[in-house]
Amino acid sequence: MPIRDALRQAEEIGLDLVEVSANAKPPVCRIMDYGKYRYELSKKQADAKKKQTTVEVKEIKLRPKTEKHDLDFKIRNIRKFLKQKNKVKITLRFRGREIVYANTLGVNMLNKVADSIEDVATIIQMPRMEGRQMVMFAAPKK
């Protein structure tokens, strides 16, 4: 159909003539309410954005000399973060001569934390040294 006829027909109905595919031979146009189309498109994008979830990485810092009560408190926070569907980075920082106990005391402490959260978490990365700190990552179970 010629462009003039299509424009006249769209004007009679009170809608817009919108080019759908410019690369086609001949170009494809459609008669529609363009304002309504743009509104519905923005609503779909807003819904998609609302439904998507962002996963944060929360960090819990420990020391080799952290006492049992403080450790239990930190484990409770780790569980809370995991229930909120966030990943958790558990950092065990060594100061001074504490670094000597990294392979014994440090690994034992992080294994104890891993055992206490195994019902709600999967360990993504087992404990490993990064400079003067030992790091372990946990993610919520699916």
Secondary structure, DSSP 8 states (H G I E B T S, - for coil): --HHHHHHHHHHHT-EEEEEESSSSS-EEEEE-HHHHHHHHHHHHHHHHHH-----EEEEEE-TT--HHHHHHHHHHHHHHHHTT-EEEEEEE--GGGGGGIIIIIHHHHHHHHHHTTTTEEEEEEEEEETTEEEEEEEE--
